Amino acid sequence: MRGVTGRLMLLDTASLYFRAYFGVPDSVKAPDGSPVNAVRGLLDFIDRLVKDHRPDALVACMDADWRPQWRVELIPSYKAHRVAEERAAGPDEEEVPDTLSPQVPVIEAVLDALGIARVGVEGYEADDVIGTFTARAKGPVDIVTGDRDLYQLVDDERGVRVLYPLKGVGTLQLTDEAWLREKYGVDGGGYVDLALLRGDPSDGLPGVPGIGEKTAAKLLTEFGDLAGIMAAVDDPKAKLTPSQRKRLDEARPYVAVAPKVVRVAQDVPLPDVDTALPHTPRDPAGLDELAVRWGLGGSLQRLLVTLGA
């Protein structure tokens, strides 16, 4: 993690290029007619983020494995509905729009030519890479993601916050512990317990049937954390309704494994990369070729000006 002396910005890259893909018209094309809406949209996002938040270091965190086997073994339904094709060796193929898949290698090549650190680690999701960079950071951290799972990393004392895009990246919700407490009644550390109790259909996490977000928040306020709630199930004097007690009791097998699935890893073997924000491109000639080949135009030029400022 060379280069991190001040504010570190971590991009949940797939989350952002998906947003760019759906937010920028597919009429944005390369000279050969290939759509480049996700590529140009992501460059515009990065330009705006660097302009508005001035990080000292920047890492584009990638999904080397979007559905790690170690999570699937614990909860088989984990992201199962997003599998396009199962593979015997390596990660299953994720269902991705036809015109987005070919843009991902272009995004990777452009980031590399710019000199923006790009990190994905085999067997782990981008969330885990973000969790590990955050754990190791010496200074404040801005995590840019459209995935609420990463709220678990919010930590006011360490200056860790989530920048959650509401519209493009021009309007960001700055998520700190005060915001989390007001919205969910928990701090960053308590968000894992809330998320696993509530469940998340988009990730194939069943949650505890009958325990929605409000009930989960109320139980956490009453009993402190997941361990406290499960201890209350065994305590006849604890203030649980009969149906809550029954449902939590029946959910014990899920509750036993869910924390490991929902909690992001913080021990990923990260490569030694220079995370410092580049002021000039690492590979100017290669970047020029990519700009012409893919018609990156103003999106790339604006970012280059911002990085050089």
Secondary structure per residue as TSV (DSSP state, phi and psi in degrees):
chain	resnum	aa	ss	phi	psi
A	1	M	-	360.0	52.5
A	2	R	B	-67.0	146.5
A	3	G	T	96.7	-7.7
A	4	V	-	-91.3	102.0
A	5	T	S	-119.2	-21.9
A	6	G	S	-125.4	-130.7
A	7	R	-	-77.4	125.9
A	8	L	E	-102.1	129.9
A	9	M	E	-111.1	127.5
A	10	L	E	-114.0	123.4
A	11	L	E	-98.5	127.6
A	12	D	E	-82.2	84.1
A	13	T	H	-58.5	-46.0
A	14	A	H	-62.7	-41.1
A	15	S	H	-57.9	-38.9
A	16	L	H	-78.0	-39.2
A	17	Y	H	-74.9	-25.3
A	18	F	H	-63.1	-44.6
A	19	R	H	-63.5	-40.8
A	20	A	H	-62.8	-43.0
A	21	Y	H	-59.8	-43.6
A	22	F	H	-83.9	-16.0
A	23	G	H	-97.1	-21.3
A	24	V	S	-107.3	132.7
A	25	P	-	-57.9	144.3
A	26	D	T	-76.2	4.0
A	27	S	T	-76.9	-9.7
A	28	V	-	-77.9	107.7
A	29	K	B	-129.3	159.0
A	30	A	-	-76.0	167.7
A	31	P	T	-54.0	-30.8
A	32	D	T	-85.6	3.1
A	33	G	S	95.1	-4.6
A	34	S	-	-70.9	136.9
A	35	P	B	-64.7	136.5
A	36	V	-	-130.9	27.7
A	37	N	H	-63.9	-37.1
A	38	A	H	-70.8	-38.7
A	39	V	H	-63.9	-52.9
A	40	R	H	-68.3	-37.2
A	41	G	H	-62.2	-41.4
A	42	L	H	-66.2	-40.6
A	43	L	H	-61.5	-41.1
A	44	D	H	-63.6	-39.3
A	45	F	H	-60.5	-49.3
A	46	I	H	-63.1	-40.8
A	47	D	H	-57.2	-48.0
A	48	R	H	-65.6	-41.7
A	49	L	H	-63.5	-44.3
A	50	V	H	-67.1	-42.0
A	51	K	H	-60.3	-47.1
A	52	D	H	-79.7	-30.0
A	53	H	H	-119.0	-10.2
A	54	R	-	45.0	58.4
A	55	P	-	-69.2	154.8
A	56	D	S	-87.2	-26.1
A	57	A	E	-138.0	150.5
A	58	L	E	-144.5	131.2
A	59	V	E	-130.2	127.2
A	60	A	E	-88.2	105.9
A	61	C	E	-88.5	133.2
A	62	M	-	-116.9	157.2
A	63	D	-	-89.3	95.8
A	64	A	S	-72.1	-26.7
A	65	D	-	-144.8	107.7
A	66	W	S	-76.8	-14.7
A	67	R	S	-142.8	74.0
A	68	P	-	-59.4	139.2
A	69	Q	H	-59.1	-34.8
A	70	W	H	-66.0	-27.1
A	71	R	H	-78.6	-40.6
A	72	V	H	-63.6	-37.2
A	73	E	H	-62.5	-32.1
A	74	L	H	-81.1	-42.8
A	75	I	-	-134.1	96.6
A	76	P	T	-57.8	-26.4
A	77	S	T	-77.9	-3.7
A	78	Y	T	-57.5	114.1
A	79	K	T	54.4	18.3
A	80	A	G	-61.2	-34.3
A	81	H	G	-70.8	-9.3
A	82	R	G	-100.5	2.7
A	83	V	E	-77.3	122.0
A	84	A	E	-87.6	-35.9
A	85	E	E	-154.9	129.5
A	86	E	-	-81.4	141.7
A	87	R	-	-125.0	138.4
A	88	A	S	-68.6	-39.6
A	89	A	S	-117.4	134.2
A	90	G	S	81.7	176.0
A	91	P	-	-63.7	146.6
A	92	D	-	-61.5	156.1
A	93	E	E	-83.0	130.5
A	94	E	E	-85.5	145.8
A	95	E	-	-72.8	113.6
A	96	V	-	-132.4	141.4
A	97	P	-	-52.6	140.2
A	98	D	T	-52.7	-37.5
A	99	T	T	-90.2	-0.2
A	100	L	T	-91.5	-43.2
A	101	S	T	-48.5	-47.8
A	102	P	T	-67.1	-16.2
A	103	Q	H	-82.1	-20.4
A	104	V	H	-63.5	-46.6
A	105	P	H	-61.3	-30.6
A	106	V	H	-67.8	-44.7
A	107	I	H	-56.1	-46.2
A	108	E	H	-62.9	-43.4
A	109	A	H	-64.6	-40.5
A	110	V	H	-67.0	-44.2
A	111	L	H	-59.6	-42.7
A	112	D	H	-64.7	-42.6
A	113	A	H	-67.0	-34.5
A	114	L	H	-67.6	-29.9
A	115	G	T	93.0	17.4
A	116	I	-	-82.8	124.0
A	117	A	E	-56.7	133.2
A	118	R	E	-129.3	118.4
A	119	V	E	-130.0	122.7
A	120	G	-	-134.3	142.5
A	121	V	-	-125.4	128.2
A	122	E	T	-52.3	132.1
A	123	G	T	88.2	3.4
A	124	Y	-	-136.5	153.3
A	125	E	-	-87.2	164.7
A	126	A	H	-56.6	-36.7
A	127	D	H	-55.1	-39.4
A	128	D	H	-71.0	-38.0
A	129	V	H	-62.6	-43.9
A	130	I	H	-62.6	-42.9
A	131	G	H	-60.2	-40.0
A	132	T	H	-73.9	-43.4
A	133	F	H	-59.0	-41.1
A	134	T	H	-64.3	-43.3
A	135	A	H	-62.3	-33.3
A	136	R	H	-89.8	-13.7
A	137	A	-	-63.8	142.1
A	138	K	S	-92.6	-24.2
A	139	G	S	-118.4	-164.7
A	140	P	-	-67.3	153.0
A	141	V	E	-131.5	131.4
A	142	D	E	-109.7	120.0
A	143	I	E	-103.6	120.4
A	144	V	E	-103.8	113.0
A	145	T	-	-156.4	151.4
A	146	G	S	-100.3	17.3
A	147	D	-	-111.9	115.3
A	148	R	G	-66.3	-18.2
A	149	D	G	-53.5	-31.5
A	150	L	G	-79.0	-2.1
A	151	Y	G	-58.3	-24.5
A	152	Q	G	-61.2	-20.0
A	153	L	G	-89.1	-9.1
A	154	V	-	-59.7	129.9
A	155	D	B	-153.0	101.6
A	156	D	G	-59.5	-39.4
A	157	E	G	-61.4	-36.3
A	158	R	G	-94.4	-2.8
A	159	G	T	74.7	30.2
A	160	V	E	-99.0	121.5
A	161	R	E	-135.6	160.6
A	162	V	E	-107.0	130.3
A	163	L	E	-100.2	106.5
A	164	Y	E	-103.9	115.9
A	165	P	E	-68.6	126.2
A	166	L	E	-96.5	-38.2
A	167	K	E	-147.2	112.2
A	168	G	T	56.5	-137.8
A	169	V	T	-125.1	10.3
A	170	G	T	-74.2	-31.8
A	171	T	E	-114.1	107.7
A	172	L	E	-116.2	139.7
A	173	Q	E	-89.3	115.8
A	174	L	E	-82.8	104.5
A	175	T	E	-94.4	110.1
A	176	D	-	-118.7	-175.0
A	177	E	H	-67.7	-33.2
A	178	A	H	-62.9	-42.4
A	179	W	H	-64.5	-43.7
A	180	L	H	-62.1	-42.9
A	181	R	H	-64.6	-39.5
A	182	E	H	-68.2	-39.9
A	183	K	H	-81.4	-42.7
A	184	Y	H	-120.8	-10.8
A	185	G	S	76.9	14.4
A	186	V	-	-132.7	164.2
A	187	D	-	-96.7	-172.2
A	188	G	T	-56.6	-46.8
A	189	G	T	-62.6	-32.0
A	190	G	T	-80.9	-9.4
A	191	Y	H	-67.5	-32.1
A	192	V	H	-59.8	-46.8
A	193	D	H	-62.8	-42.4
A	194	L	H	-61.5	-46.8
A	195	A	H	-64.1	-41.1
A	196	L	H	-75.4	-31.3
A	197	L	H	-68.5	-43.7
A	198	R	H	-71.3	-35.7
A	199	G	-	81.8	168.7
A	200	D	B	-151.4	100.3
A	201	P	G	-57.1	-32.2
A	202	S	G	-67.7	-21.5
A	203	D	G	-107.3	3.5
A	204	G	T	70.7	26.7
A	205	L	B	-95.9	116.5
A	206	P	-	-68.1	-29.3
A	207	G	-	69.4	-173.9
A	208	V	-	-96.7	119.0
A	209	P	T	-53.1	135.2
A	210	G	T	83.3	-6.4
A	211	I	-	-107.1	96.7
A	212	G	-	-86.5	-172.7
A	213	E	H	-60.3	-46.3
A	214	K	H	-66.4	-42.8
A	215	T	H	-64.5	-42.3
A	216	A	H	-59.3	-45.5
A	217	A	H	-62.6	-40.2
A	218	K	H	-65.3	-43.6
A	219	L	H	-63.5	-38.8
A	220	L	H	-68.5	-36.2
A	221	T	H	-64.2	-42.2
A	222	E	H	-70.4	-43.7
A	223	F	H	-114.5	1.4
A	224	G	S	92.8	-55.4
A	225	D	S	-159.1	-177.0
A	226	L	H	-60.4	-42.2
A	227	A	H	-60.7	-40.5
A	228	G	H	-64.3	-38.8
A	229	I	H	-65.7	-45.3
A	230	M	H	-69.0	-30.8
A	231	A	H	-66.7	-35.2
A	232	A	H	-66.1	-30.5
A	233	V	H	-59.5	-35.0
A	234	D	T	-87.4	-4.8
A	235	D	-	-104.9	108.2
A	236	P	T	-60.0	-21.6
A	237	K	T	-85.7	-12.5
A	238	A	S	-67.3	146.3
A	239	K	-	-80.7	79.6
A	240	L	-	-124.6	143.3
A	241	T	-	-73.8	156.6
A	242	P	H	-54.6	-39.2
A	243	S	H	-71.1	-36.9
A	244	Q	H	-62.5	-44.9
A	245	R	H	-59.8	-44.8
A	246	K	H	-64.9	-46.1
A	247	R	H	-66.7	-41.1
A	248	L	H	-67.0	-37.9
A	249	D	H	-63.1	-44.5
A	250	E	H	-69.3	-23.0
A	251	A	T	-88.9	7.3
A	252	R	H	-53.2	-43.8
A	253	P	H	-59.7	-40.3
A	254	Y	H	-67.8	-46.5
A	255	V	H	-61.7	-29.7
A	256	A	H	-68.5	-34.3
A	257	V	H	-103.8	-23.0
A	258	A	H	-58.9	-38.7
A	259	P	H	-55.9	-38.7
A	260	K	H	-68.4	-31.6
A	261	V	H	-75.0	-44.1
A	262	V	H	-78.1	-34.6
A	263	R	S	-73.8	131.9
A	264	V	-	-73.3	145.2
A	265	A	-	-68.8	147.2
A	266	Q	S	-126.0	17.6
A	267	D	-	-130.4	30.9
A	268	V	-	-68.9	136.0
A	269	P	-	-73.8	89.5
A	270	L	-	-74.9	142.5
A	271	P	-	-71.7	162.0
A	272	D	-	-83.9	103.8
A	273	V	-	-123.6	153.9
A	274	D	B	-86.8	111.1
A	275	T	-	-93.2	-2.4
A	276	A	B	-59.1	140.5
A	277	L	-	-62.2	122.7
A	278	P	-	-73.8	142.4
A	279	H	S	-101.7	-23.0
A	280	T	S	-133.2	153.3
A	281	P	-	-62.5	145.5
A	282	R	S	-70.3	-37.0
A	283	D	-	-132.4	80.4
A	284	P	H	-57.8	-42.7
A	285	A	H	-65.7	-43.8
A	286	G	H	-63.4	-37.8
A	287	L	H	-67.5	-39.3
A	288	D	H	-60.8	-43.6
A	289	E	H	-60.9	-44.5
A	290	L	H	-64.1	-39.4
A	291	A	H	-62.3	-41.7
A	292	V	H	-72.7	-48.3
A	293	R	H	-58.6	-40.3
A	294	W	H	-107.3	3.4
A	295	G	T	58.9	52.8
A	296	L	-	-82.4	-13.8
A	297	G	H	41.0	-133.8
A	298	G	H	-61.4	-31.2
A	299	S	H	-60.1	-46.5
A	300	L	H	-71.5	-42.1
A	301	Q	H	-60.6	-43.6
A	302	R	H	-61.8	-41.7
A	303	L	H	-65.4	-40.2
A	304	L	H	-62.2	-40.8
A	305	V	H	-63.2	-43.7
A	306	T	H	-63.8	-44.0
A	307	L	H	-65.2	-34.1
A	308	G	H	-79.8	-14.6
A	309	A	-	-67.9	360.0
